């Protein structure tokens, strides 16, 4: 999980917003332009916002489900 302490809250939000805007404005092409820092900031903002239920934040949920 990203370490949110590496940024200030404002910096984390700015990085996350920059990544989201790339995807929003450019679609699939934008996903290829998002940096690792922006992705980590987006993940940290999601966690800080409490947007995910605690039950989903377990290592076994990383495994891809088979169809």
C-alpha positions, 0 to 999 in steps of 0.5 A: 500500500502506498505510504501517504506520509511521503506527501503532504495531503495537498501534494497527494491530492494534486498528484491524484487529481493530475492522474485522474484528469489524464484518464478523464480527458484522454481516455485509454490513452490517458491511462498510459500517461499516468505516472507511478507517483500519480497512481500511488497518490490515487490509491492513497487518496482512495484509502484516506477517503475510506472508499473501500470496505476493510474486507476488500483490503486483504492480500488474497483479494489481489488474486485474479478471479477465474471465470 
